[in-house]
Amino acid sequence: MEENFDLTYRTLFHKYYANLLFYATRLLGDEEAEDVVQDVFVELWWRKDSIEMGEQISAFLYRAVYTRALNVLKHREIVNDYEAVMLEIQKKRIEYYHPNSNDVVKRIENDELRQELHEAIDKLPERCRTVFKLSYLHDMKNKEIADTLGVFLRTVEAHMYKALKCLRENLAHLLGG
């Protein structure tokens, strides 16, 4: 039986392969047609014990090519839809992260700026740092700071002047200077 099927299989292959390839090419185009036809013949080989090799074999082969071609087209559609969605996501991502119109980038930049500012404030001498924090972070007036710290108003003003001068020097690179 094996030798008989082998001969029948080769005969079928030579008789139908070119026509099935032409048919598959009409359905799919050149790229995937040959794979579909070869898959059908592989399936025929694997199902040799359950397929009748009579007059219906031609209909079976064409139906098998048609079915596999539909599956390829469905898969192609799924891939195309997926690629379109991924392209849309990529466009949105690029749009979202555009530096001129992006809140996230601005927040990151603000966080970086805030971090640099805190580091520069921490480098100030202790009394200057205390006066600056009370003024800018706690929104206190110079007179309130003087009263709170028990120092003269002129002392608070001198510390503020020194703090602002140091901060300008330490953060000049942010202003392009």
PyMOL CGO cylinders between C-alpha atoms (Angstrom):
from pymol import cmd
from pymol.cgo import CYLINDER

trace = [
    CYLINDER, 0.00, 0.00, 0.00, 2.84, 2.40, 0.89, 0.3, 1, 1, 1, 1, 1, 1,
    CYLINDER, 2.84, 2.40, 0.89, 4.51, 2.02, -2.51, 0.3, 1, 1, 1, 1, 1, 1,
    CYLINDER, 4.51, 2.02, -2.51, 1.17, 2.37, -4.28, 0.3, 1, 1, 1, 1, 1, 1,
    CYLINDER, 1.17, 2.37, -4.28, 0.39, 5.58, -2.36, 0.3, 1, 1, 1, 1, 1, 1,
    CYLINDER, 0.39, 5.58, -2.36, 3.86, 6.92, -3.06, 0.3, 1, 1, 1, 1, 1, 1,
    CYLINDER, 3.86, 6.92, -3.06, 3.32, 6.55, -6.80, 0.3, 1, 1, 1, 1, 1, 1,
    CYLINDER, 3.32, 6.55, -6.80, -0.22, 7.97, -6.62, 0.3, 1, 1, 1, 1, 1, 1,
    CYLINDER, -0.22, 7.97, -6.62, 1.05, 10.89, -4.53, 0.3, 1, 1, 1, 1, 1, 1,
    CYLINDER, 1.05, 10.89, -4.53, 3.78, 11.76, -7.05, 0.3, 1, 1, 1, 1, 1, 1,
    CYLINDER, 3.78, 11.76, -7.05, 1.30, 11.55, -9.89, 0.3, 1, 1, 1, 1, 1, 1,
    CYLINDER, 1.30, 11.55, -9.89, -1.13, 13.86, -8.10, 0.3, 1, 1, 1, 1, 1, 1,
    CYLINDER, -1.13, 13.86, -8.10, 1.67, 16.26, -7.27, 0.3, 1, 1, 1, 1, 1, 1,
    CYLINDER, 1.67, 16.26, -7.27, 2.81, 16.51, -10.90, 0.3, 1, 1, 1, 1, 1, 1,
    CYLINDER, 2.81, 16.51, -10.90, -0.74, 16.68, -12.22, 0.3, 1, 1, 1, 1, 1, 1,
    CYLINDER, -0.74, 16.68, -12.22, -2.13, 19.35, -9.85, 0.3, 1, 1, 1, 1, 1, 1,
    CYLINDER, -2.13, 19.35, -9.85, 0.77, 21.33, -8.40, 0.3, 1, 1, 1, 1, 1, 1,
    CYLINDER, 0.77, 21.33, -8.40, 1.05, 23.94, -11.17, 0.3, 1, 1, 1, 1, 1, 1,
    CYLINDER, 1.05, 23.94, -11.17, -2.71, 24.53, -11.39, 0.3, 1, 1, 1, 1, 1, 1,
    CYLINDER, -2.71, 24.53, -11.39, -3.07, 24.71, -7.59, 0.3, 1, 1, 1, 1, 1, 1,
    CYLINDER, -3.07, 24.71, -7.59, -0.17, 27.16, -7.45, 0.3, 1, 1, 1, 1, 1, 1,
    CYLINDER, -0.17, 27.16, -7.45, -1.83, 29.31, -10.11, 0.3, 1, 1, 1, 1, 1, 1,
    CYLINDER, -1.83, 29.31, -10.11, -5.10, 29.17, -8.14, 0.3, 1, 1, 1, 1, 1, 1,
    CYLINDER, -5.10, 29.17, -8.14, -3.41, 30.04, -4.85, 0.3, 1, 1, 1, 1, 1, 1,
    CYLINDER, -3.41, 30.04, -4.85, -1.52, 32.90, -6.51, 0.3, 1, 1, 1, 1, 1, 1,
    CYLINDER, -1.52, 32.90, -6.51, -4.83, 34.37, -7.70, 0.3, 1, 1, 1, 1, 1, 1,
    CYLINDER, -4.83, 34.37, -7.70, -6.11, 34.23, -4.12, 0.3, 1, 1, 1, 1, 1, 1,
    CYLINDER, -6.11, 34.23, -4.12, -3.00, 35.40, -2.26, 0.3, 1, 1, 1, 1, 1, 1,
    CYLINDER, -3.00, 35.40, -2.26, -0.36, 36.75, -4.58, 0.3, 1, 1, 1, 1, 1, 1,
    CYLINDER, -0.36, 36.75, -4.58, 3.02, 35.14, -5.23, 0.3, 1, 1, 1, 1, 1, 1,
    CYLINDER, 3.02, 35.14, -5.23, 4.53, 35.42, -1.78, 0.3, 1, 1, 1, 1, 1, 1,
    CYLINDER, 4.53, 35.42, -1.78, 2.47, 32.87, 0.18, 0.3, 1, 1, 1, 1, 1, 1,
    CYLINDER, 2.47, 32.87, 0.18, 0.89, 30.81, -2.60, 0.3, 1, 1, 1, 1, 1, 1,
    CYLINDER, 0.89, 30.81, -2.60, 3.67, 28.25, -2.84, 0.3, 1, 1, 1, 1, 1, 1,
    CYLINDER, 3.67, 28.25, -2.84, 3.65, 27.67, 0.93, 0.3, 1, 1, 1, 1, 1, 1,
    CYLINDER, 3.65, 27.67, 0.93, -0.10, 27.07, 0.87, 0.3, 1, 1, 1, 1, 1, 1,
    CYLINDER, -0.10, 27.07, 0.87, 0.09, 24.53, -1.95, 0.3, 1, 1, 1, 1, 1, 1,
    CYLINDER, 0.09, 24.53, -1.95, 3.01, 22.73, -0.33, 0.3, 1, 1, 1, 1, 1, 1,
    CYLINDER, 3.01, 22.73, -0.33, 1.13, 22.64, 2.99, 0.3, 1, 1, 1, 1, 1, 1,
    CYLINDER, 1.13, 22.64, 2.99, -1.84, 21.04, 1.23, 0.3, 1, 1, 1, 1, 1, 1,
    CYLINDER, -1.84, 21.04, 1.23, 0.37, 18.32, -0.25, 0.3, 1, 1, 1, 1, 1, 1,
    CYLINDER, 0.37, 18.32, -0.25, 2.01, 17.75, 3.14, 0.3, 1, 1, 1, 1, 1, 1,
    CYLINDER, 2.01, 17.75, 3.14, -1.45, 17.42, 4.68, 0.3, 1, 1, 1, 1, 1, 1,
    CYLINDER, -1.45, 17.42, 4.68, -2.39, 14.95, 1.95, 0.3, 1, 1, 1, 1, 1, 1,
    CYLINDER, -2.39, 14.95, 1.95, 0.71, 12.90, 2.78, 0.3, 1, 1, 1, 1, 1, 1,
    CYLINDER, 0.71, 12.90, 2.78, -0.07, 12.85, 6.50, 0.3, 1, 1, 1, 1, 1, 1,
    CYLINDER, -0.07, 12.85, 6.50, -3.72, 11.93, 5.90, 0.3, 1, 1, 1, 1, 1, 1,
    CYLINDER, -3.72, 11.93, 5.90, -2.93, 9.19, 3.37, 0.3, 1, 1, 1, 1, 1, 1,
    CYLINDER, -2.93, 9.19, 3.37, -4.61, 6.54, 5.48, 0.3, 1, 1, 1, 1, 1, 1,
    CYLINDER, -4.61, 6.54, 5.48, -7.90, 8.43, 5.74, 0.3, 1, 1, 1, 1, 1, 1,
    CYLINDER, -7.90, 8.43, 5.74, -8.26, 10.01, 2.28, 0.3, 1, 1, 1, 1, 1, 1,
    CYLINDER, -8.26, 10.01, 2.28, -9.76, 8.26, -0.71, 0.3, 1, 1, 1, 1, 1, 1,
    CYLINDER, -9.76, 8.26, -0.71, -7.69, 8.80, -3.83, 0.3, 1, 1, 1, 1, 1, 1,
    CYLINDER, -7.69, 8.80, -3.83, -10.63, 8.67, -6.19, 0.3, 1, 1, 1, 1, 1, 1,
    CYLINDER, -10.63, 8.67, -6.19, -12.34, 11.19, -8.43, 0.3, 1, 1, 1, 1, 1, 1,
    CYLINDER, -12.34, 11.19, -8.43, -12.96, 13.53, -5.48, 0.3, 1, 1, 1, 1, 1, 1,
    CYLINDER, -12.96, 13.53, -5.48, -9.25, 14.23, -4.90, 0.3, 1, 1, 1, 1, 1, 1,
    CYLINDER, -9.25, 14.23, -4.90, -9.26, 17.20, -7.26, 0.3, 1, 1, 1, 1, 1, 1,
    CYLINDER, -9.26, 17.20, -7.26, -12.11, 18.82, -5.32, 0.3, 1, 1, 1, 1, 1, 1,
    CYLINDER, -12.11, 18.82, -5.32, -10.32, 18.04, -2.05, 0.3, 1, 1, 1, 1, 1, 1,
    CYLINDER, -10.32, 18.04, -2.05, -7.09, 19.69, -3.22, 0.3, 1, 1, 1, 1, 1, 1,
    CYLINDER, -7.09, 19.69, -3.22, -8.79, 22.85, -4.49, 0.3, 1, 1, 1, 1, 1, 1,
    CYLINDER, -8.79, 22.85, -4.49, -10.95, 23.08, -1.36, 0.3, 1, 1, 1, 1, 1, 1,
    CYLINDER, -10.95, 23.08, -1.36, -7.86, 22.61, 0.84, 0.3, 1, 1, 1, 1, 1, 1,
    CYLINDER, -7.86, 22.61, 0.84, -5.95, 25.35, -1.04, 0.3, 1, 1, 1, 1, 1, 1,
    CYLINDER, -5.95, 25.35, -1.04, -8.97, 27.64, -0.79, 0.3, 1, 1, 1, 1, 1, 1,
    CYLINDER, -8.97, 27.64, -0.79, -9.37, 27.03, 2.95, 0.3, 1, 1, 1, 1, 1, 1,
    CYLINDER, -9.37, 27.03, 2.95, -5.68, 27.54, 3.68, 0.3, 1, 1, 1, 1, 1, 1,
    CYLINDER, -5.68, 27.54, 3.68, -5.67, 30.68, 1.53, 0.3, 1, 1, 1, 1, 1, 1,
    CYLINDER, -5.67, 30.68, 1.53, -8.60, 32.07, 3.55, 0.3, 1, 1, 1, 1, 1, 1,
    CYLINDER, -8.60, 32.07, 3.55, -6.69, 31.32, 6.74, 0.3, 1, 1, 1, 1, 1, 1,
    CYLINDER, -6.69, 31.32, 6.74, -3.64, 33.14, 5.39, 0.3, 1, 1, 1, 1, 1, 1,
    CYLINDER, -3.64, 33.14, 5.39, -5.80, 36.13, 4.43, 0.3, 1, 1, 1, 1, 1, 1,
    CYLINDER, -5.80, 36.13, 4.43, -7.42, 36.18, 7.88, 0.3, 1, 1, 1, 1, 1, 1,
    CYLINDER, -7.42, 36.18, 7.88, -4.01, 35.98, 9.51, 0.3, 1, 1, 1, 1, 1, 1,
    CYLINDER, -4.01, 35.98, 9.51, -2.72, 38.73, 7.23, 0.3, 1, 1, 1, 1, 1, 1,
    CYLINDER, -2.72, 38.73, 7.23, -5.69, 40.90, 8.25, 0.3, 1, 1, 1, 1, 1, 1,
    CYLINDER, -5.69, 40.90, 8.25, -5.00, 40.27, 11.93, 0.3, 1, 1, 1, 1, 1, 1,
    CYLINDER, -5.00, 40.27, 11.93, -1.33, 41.13, 11.44, 0.3, 1, 1, 1, 1, 1, 1,
    CYLINDER, -1.33, 41.13, 11.44, -2.23, 44.27, 9.50, 0.3, 1, 1, 1, 1, 1, 1,
    CYLINDER, -2.23, 44.27, 9.50, -4.72, 45.34, 12.17, 0.3, 1, 1, 1, 1, 1, 1,
    CYLINDER, -4.72, 45.34, 12.17, -2.15, 44.68, 14.88, 0.3, 1, 1, 1, 1, 1, 1,
    CYLINDER, -2.15, 44.68, 14.88, 0.50, 46.65, 12.99, 0.3, 1, 1, 1, 1, 1, 1,
    CYLINDER, 0.50, 46.65, 12.99, -1.96, 49.52, 12.46, 0.3, 1, 1, 1, 1, 1, 1,
    CYLINDER, -1.96, 49.52, 12.46, -2.78, 49.58, 16.17, 0.3, 1, 1, 1, 1, 1, 1,
    CYLINDER, -2.78, 49.58, 16.17, 0.91, 49.43, 17.09, 0.3, 1, 1, 1, 1, 1, 1,
    CYLINDER, 0.91, 49.43, 17.09, 1.65, 52.25, 14.64, 0.3, 1, 1, 1, 1, 1, 1,
    CYLINDER, 1.65, 52.25, 14.64, -1.14, 54.32, 16.16, 0.3, 1, 1, 1, 1, 1, 1,
    CYLINDER, -1.14, 54.32, 16.16, 0.20, 53.63, 19.66, 0.3, 1, 1, 1, 1, 1, 1,
    CYLINDER, 0.20, 53.63, 19.66, 3.68, 54.63, 18.52, 0.3, 1, 1, 1, 1, 1, 1,
    CYLINDER, 3.68, 54.63, 18.52, 2.32, 57.86, 17.00, 0.3, 1, 1, 1, 1, 1, 1,
    CYLINDER, 2.32, 57.86, 17.00, 0.49, 58.64, 20.25, 0.3, 1, 1, 1, 1, 1, 1,
    CYLINDER, 0.49, 58.64, 20.25, 3.62, 57.87, 22.24, 0.3, 1, 1, 1, 1, 1, 1,
    CYLINDER, 3.62, 57.87, 22.24, 5.72, 60.16, 20.06, 0.3, 1, 1, 1, 1, 1, 1,
    CYLINDER, 5.72, 60.16, 20.06, 3.06, 62.86, 20.32, 0.3, 1, 1, 1, 1, 1, 1,
    CYLINDER, 3.06, 62.86, 20.32, 2.74, 62.36, 24.07, 0.3, 1, 1, 1, 1, 1, 1,
    CYLINDER, 2.74, 62.36, 24.07, 6.47, 62.65, 24.69, 0.3, 1, 1, 1, 1, 1, 1,
    CYLINDER, 6.47, 62.65, 24.69, 7.04, 65.64, 22.43, 0.3, 1, 1, 1, 1, 1, 1,
    CYLINDER, 7.04, 65.64, 22.43, 9.07, 68.07, 24.56, 0.3, 1, 1, 1, 1, 1, 1,
    CYLINDER, 9.07, 68.07, 24.56, 7.09, 71.18, 23.58, 0.3, 1, 1, 1, 1, 1, 1,
    CYLINDER, 7.09, 71.18, 23.58, 3.64, 69.91, 24.44, 0.3, 1, 1, 1, 1, 1, 1,
    CYLINDER, 3.64, 69.91, 24.44, 4.10, 67.28, 27.06, 0.3, 1, 1, 1, 1, 1, 1,
    CYLINDER, 4.10, 67.28, 27.06, 3.09, 67.55, 30.68, 0.3, 1, 1, 1, 1, 1, 1,
    CYLINDER, 3.09, 67.55, 30.68, 5.11, 64.45, 31.60, 0.3, 1, 1, 1, 1, 1, 1,
    CYLINDER, 5.11, 64.45, 31.60, 8.32, 65.88, 30.16, 0.3, 1, 1, 1, 1, 1, 1,
    CYLINDER, 8.32, 65.88, 30.16, 7.57, 69.20, 31.84, 0.3, 1, 1, 1, 1, 1, 1,
    CYLINDER, 7.57, 69.20, 31.84, 7.02, 67.40, 35.13, 0.3, 1, 1, 1, 1, 1, 1,
    CYLINDER, 7.02, 67.40, 35.13, 10.28, 65.50, 34.71, 0.3, 1, 1, 1, 1, 1, 1,
    CYLINDER, 10.28, 65.50, 34.71, 12.08, 68.74, 33.88, 0.3, 1, 1, 1, 1, 1, 1,
    CYLINDER, 12.08, 68.74, 33.88, 10.40, 70.46, 36.84, 0.3, 1, 1, 1, 1, 1, 1,
    CYLINDER, 10.40, 70.46, 36.84, 11.40, 67.57, 39.12, 0.3, 1, 1, 1, 1, 1, 1,
    CYLINDER, 11.40, 67.57, 39.12, 14.98, 67.81, 37.86, 0.3, 1, 1, 1, 1, 1, 1,
    CYLINDER, 14.98, 67.81, 37.86, 14.94, 71.59, 38.31, 0.3, 1, 1, 1, 1, 1, 1,
    CYLINDER, 14.94, 71.59, 38.31, 13.43, 71.24, 41.77, 0.3, 1, 1, 1, 1, 1, 1,
    CYLINDER, 13.43, 71.24, 41.77, 16.11, 68.67, 42.67, 0.3, 1, 1, 1, 1, 1, 1,
    CYLINDER, 16.11, 68.67, 42.67, 18.90, 71.00, 41.50, 0.3, 1, 1, 1, 1, 1, 1,
    CYLINDER, 18.90, 71.00, 41.50, 17.34, 73.89, 43.39, 0.3, 1, 1, 1, 1, 1, 1,
    CYLINDER, 17.34, 73.89, 43.39, 17.12, 71.86, 46.61, 0.3, 1, 1, 1, 1, 1, 1,
    CYLINDER, 17.12, 71.86, 46.61, 20.73, 70.74, 46.20, 0.3, 1, 1, 1, 1, 1, 1,
    CYLINDER, 20.73, 70.74, 46.20, 21.83, 74.36, 45.67, 0.3, 1, 1, 1, 1, 1, 1,
    CYLINDER, 21.83, 74.36, 45.67, 19.83, 75.48, 48.74, 0.3, 1, 1, 1, 1, 1, 1,
    CYLINDER, 19.83, 75.48, 48.74, 21.42, 72.70, 50.80, 0.3, 1, 1, 1, 1, 1, 1,
    CYLINDER, 21.42, 72.70, 50.80, 24.88, 74.03, 49.85, 0.3, 1, 1, 1, 1, 1, 1,
    CYLINDER, 24.88, 74.03, 49.85, 24.12, 77.43, 51.38, 0.3, 1, 1, 1, 1, 1, 1,
    CYLINDER, 24.12, 77.43, 51.38, 25.70, 78.32, 54.74, 0.3, 1, 1, 1, 1, 1, 1,
    CYLINDER, 25.70, 78.32, 54.74, 23.40, 77.26, 57.60, 0.3, 1, 1, 1, 1, 1, 1,
    CYLINDER, 23.40, 77.26, 57.60, 22.02, 80.70, 58.58, 0.3, 1, 1, 1, 1, 1, 1,
    CYLINDER, 22.02, 80.70, 58.58, 21.52, 81.74, 54.91, 0.3, 1, 1, 1, 1, 1, 1,
    CYLINDER, 21.52, 81.74, 54.91, 19.75, 78.44, 54.22, 0.3, 1, 1, 1, 1, 1, 1,
    CYLINDER, 19.75, 78.44, 54.22, 17.42, 78.90, 57.22, 0.3, 1, 1, 1, 1, 1, 1,
    CYLINDER, 17.42, 78.90, 57.22, 16.53, 82.49, 56.26, 0.3, 1, 1, 1, 1, 1, 1,
    CYLINDER, 16.53, 82.49, 56.26, 16.00, 81.55, 52.60, 0.3, 1, 1, 1, 1, 1, 1,
    CYLINDER, 16.00, 81.55, 52.60, 13.76, 78.57, 53.46, 0.3, 1, 1, 1, 1, 1, 1,
    CYLINDER, 13.76, 78.57, 53.46, 11.65, 80.65, 55.82, 0.3, 1, 1, 1, 1, 1, 1,
    CYLINDER, 11.65, 80.65, 55.82, 11.26, 83.35, 53.20, 0.3, 1, 1, 1, 1, 1, 1,
    CYLINDER, 11.26, 83.35, 53.20, 10.67, 81.31, 50.02, 0.3, 1, 1, 1, 1, 1, 1,
    CYLINDER, 10.67, 81.31, 50.02, 9.39, 77.98, 51.25, 0.3, 1, 1, 1, 1, 1, 1,
    CYLINDER, 9.39, 77.98, 51.25, 7.34, 79.22, 54.21, 0.3, 1, 1, 1, 1, 1, 1,
    CYLINDER, 7.34, 79.22, 54.21, 6.42, 82.57, 52.66, 0.3, 1, 1, 1, 1, 1, 1,
    CYLINDER, 6.42, 82.57, 52.66, 7.48, 84.61, 55.68, 0.3, 1, 1, 1, 1, 1, 1,
    CYLINDER, 7.48, 84.61, 55.68, 8.33, 88.33, 55.51, 0.3, 1, 1, 1, 1, 1, 1,
    CYLINDER, 8.33, 88.33, 55.51, 11.81, 89.49, 56.52, 0.3, 1, 1, 1, 1, 1, 1,
    CYLINDER, 11.81, 89.49, 56.52, 10.43, 91.13, 59.70, 0.3, 1, 1, 1, 1, 1, 1,
    CYLINDER, 10.43, 91.13, 59.70, 8.71, 87.85, 60.73, 0.3, 1, 1, 1, 1, 1, 1,
    CYLINDER, 8.71, 87.85, 60.73, 11.94, 85.94, 60.10, 0.3, 1, 1, 1, 1, 1, 1,
    CYLINDER, 11.94, 85.94, 60.10, 13.91, 88.44, 62.23, 0.3, 1, 1, 1, 1, 1, 1,
    CYLINDER, 13.91, 88.44, 62.23, 11.40, 88.10, 65.05, 0.3, 1, 1, 1, 1, 1, 1,
    CYLINDER, 11.40, 88.10, 65.05, 11.33, 84.29, 64.79, 0.3, 1, 1, 1, 1, 1, 1,
    CYLINDER, 11.33, 84.29, 64.79, 15.13, 83.96, 64.79, 0.3, 1, 1, 1, 1, 1, 1,
    CYLINDER, 15.13, 83.96, 64.79, 15.69, 86.78, 67.29, 0.3, 1, 1, 1, 1, 1, 1,
    CYLINDER, 15.69, 86.78, 67.29, 18.00, 88.76, 64.98, 0.3, 1, 1, 1, 1, 1, 1,
    CYLINDER, 18.00, 88.76, 64.98, 17.99, 92.24, 63.46, 0.3, 1, 1, 1, 1, 1, 1,
    CYLINDER, 17.99, 92.24, 63.46, 16.08, 92.89, 60.23, 0.3, 1, 1, 1, 1, 1, 1,
    CYLINDER, 16.08, 92.89, 60.23, 19.38, 93.98, 58.60, 0.3, 1, 1, 1, 1, 1, 1,
    CYLINDER, 19.38, 93.98, 58.60, 20.88, 90.56, 59.46, 0.3, 1, 1, 1, 1, 1, 1,
    CYLINDER, 20.88, 90.56, 59.46, 17.97, 88.78, 57.72, 0.3, 1, 1, 1, 1, 1, 1,
    CYLINDER, 17.97, 88.78, 57.72, 18.37, 91.04, 54.66, 0.3, 1, 1, 1, 1, 1, 1,
    CYLINDER, 18.37, 91.04, 54.66, 22.12, 90.33, 54.54, 0.3, 1, 1, 1, 1, 1, 1,
    CYLINDER, 22.12, 90.33, 54.54, 21.52, 86.56, 54.73, 0.3, 1, 1, 1, 1, 1, 1,
    CYLINDER, 21.52, 86.56, 54.73, 18.88, 86.80, 51.97, 0.3, 1, 1, 1, 1, 1, 1,
    CYLINDER, 18.88, 86.80, 51.97, 21.25, 88.82, 49.78, 0.3, 1, 1, 1, 1, 1, 1,
    CYLINDER, 21.25, 88.82, 49.78, 24.03, 86.29, 50.30, 0.3, 1, 1, 1, 1, 1, 1,
    CYLINDER, 24.03, 86.29, 50.30, 21.67, 83.32, 49.72, 0.3, 1, 1, 1, 1, 1, 1,
    CYLINDER, 21.67, 83.32, 49.72, 20.32, 84.76, 46.45, 0.3, 1, 1, 1, 1, 1, 1,
    CYLINDER, 20.32, 84.76, 46.45, 23.82, 85.61, 45.24, 0.3, 1, 1, 1, 1, 1, 1,
    CYLINDER, 23.82, 85.61, 45.24, 25.05, 82.05, 45.95, 0.3, 1, 1, 1, 1, 1, 1,
    CYLINDER, 25.05, 82.05, 45.95, 21.99, 80.50, 44.29, 0.3, 1, 1, 1, 1, 1, 1,
    CYLINDER, 21.99, 80.50, 44.29, 22.44, 82.68, 41.18, 0.3, 1, 1, 1, 1, 1, 1,
    CYLINDER, 22.44, 82.68, 41.18, 26.05, 81.51, 40.92, 0.3, 1, 1, 1, 1, 1, 1,
    CYLINDER, 26.05, 81.51, 40.92, 25.26, 77.83, 41.56, 0.3, 1, 1, 1, 1, 1, 1,
    CYLINDER, 25.26, 77.83, 41.56, 22.30, 77.77, 39.17, 0.3, 1, 1, 1, 1, 1, 1,
    CYLINDER, 22.30, 77.77, 39.17, 23.67, 80.06, 36.43, 0.3, 1, 1, 1, 1, 1, 1,
    CYLINDER, 23.67, 80.06, 36.43, 23.96, 77.07, 34.04, 0.3, 1, 1, 1, 1, 1, 1,
    CYLINDER, 23.96, 77.07, 34.04, 20.17, 76.73, 34.08, 0.3, 1, 1, 1, 1, 1, 1,
    CYLINDER, 20.17, 76.73, 34.08, 19.75, 80.29, 32.84, 0.3, 1, 1, 1, 1, 1, 1,
    CYLINDER, 19.75, 80.29, 32.84, 22.27, 79.79, 30.06, 0.3, 1, 1, 1, 1, 1, 1,
    CYLINDER, 22.27, 79.79, 30.06, 24.80, 81.96, 31.80, 0.3, 1, 1, 1, 1, 1, 1,
]
cmd.load_cgo(trace, "trace")
